[in-house]
């Protein structure tokens, strides 16, 4: 887990913003949650994870009260409130939302990357629908995984 501690860009959280990155699911699978790479500051603020479909509709989320951001430079897993039966092959979006500006998380930095990643303003505890668009925006998409 430490090998990737400095992967990507160390990005400051922004209260209420929803940050997302596309994830391809190649087959049917039951998903329990989303894990993401905490940046250089953890242990402060709260985080929520959300799973969106290709149209930007929320399918599942972790508790809307949030969980305290984990240890710096470690992966943190945020379990959904209920499992989600993802039907593949299909495109999904893994999203994070934070309630403060102290914690940091790692994001994909590479311009020209061939997947969609971005963020949008929001209100913490409300995982609103997103509009994914068609382009990658550097330093917006969390380094994340589905589990």
N, C-alpha and C positions, 0 to 999 in steps of 0.2 A: 504494500500500500504506500509506503514512503517513496518508492521509485517515481511516482507521478506527482509528488507533492508540489513541484514547481511547473507542471505542465500548464500551458495556456497563459492567459492574462489574469493577474490578480485584480478582480473587479469589486469595487465598492457597492454594497447594497444600496438601494434607494427605496425609501418607505412606500409600500404599496405597489411598486412596479411589478409587472409579470414579465419574467425573462424566459424565453423558450428556444428549444432547438429540435429540429426534425429527427425522428428515429424511425427507421424502417423495421417492421416486424415481419419476418418472412413466412411465418406459419402460425396456426392457432396456438395460443398460450394463455394460461391464467396468470395475471400480473398481480403482485402484492403491493408494489410501491415503486418509488424512484429513489435512486441514490445519486449523490452529487459530490463533487470535490470542494471542500471548504478551502478558502484562501488563507491568507496569512493571519487573519483574526477570526477566532471563533469564540464560543462561550457567551456571546452577547446576542441581542436581537432574537427574533423568532422567525422560523421558516415554514412555509407550506409548499407541498408539491402537488402538481396537477397533471393529469393526462388528458390531452385533447385529441380529437380526431382530425382528419385532414382538412376539414372545413373550419376548424377552430372552435368546435363545441366541446365543452368540458364533459368528460366521461367519468372521471374518478378523481378524488383528491384525498390528501391527508387531512387530519383534523384542522378545521378552520381557525382554531385558537392558536395554532402553530406549535412548534417544538423549538426549544432553544438550539441555536446553531451549534454544531458540534465542535470538536477539537480542530484547531488550525492544521492545515496540510493533511487532513484525513478525509476519507469518504464518510458521508453521513447518509444513512438510509431513513427515508420517511415513508412509513407504511400508509396505504390508502385506508379509509374507514371501512371499506369492504373490497374484496378482490374484484378484479375486472377480467372478464373473458374476452381477450383481444382476438379478433378474427384476422388472420393473415392470409396472403400477403397484403399488407396495408401500411400506409404512412400515418404516424402518430407524432405528437409533439409532447416532449417532456418539459414541464414548466416549473419555475420556482417563484415564490413571492416572499418578501421579507418585510418586517415591520419597523425597521430602523435603518441607520446609515453607518453603523460601526463595524458590523461583521463584513467579511469579504468572501467571495467565492470565485472559482476558476472558470474562465470562459474560453471559447474557441477564438483564436486571434487571426487566423489565416485568411487574408483577402482572396476572393475567388473560389472559396470552398463551395462544393457542389451540393449543399443542402441549405435549407431555409433556417435562419436564426435571427431573432430580434427581441424587442421588448416593447411594452406599452404601459402607460400610466394606469394606476388602479388604486383601489382602497384595500388595505390589508384585511384579510378575512373574507373577501369577496373575490372568488376566482371567476371573473367575468369571461365571456367568450373572447377569443382573440381573432385577429385577421392575419393569418400567416403570410400572405403575400407570396412572392416568388424569388426573393433574393436573400443572400446571406449578408448579415451585417456583422462585421468583426467586433469581438469583445462584448457580445450580447447573449449568445447561446451558451447555457451552462454545460460544463463537462459533466455529463450525467449518464445514467444507465437505468434500464427497467429491470425489475426483479419480481 
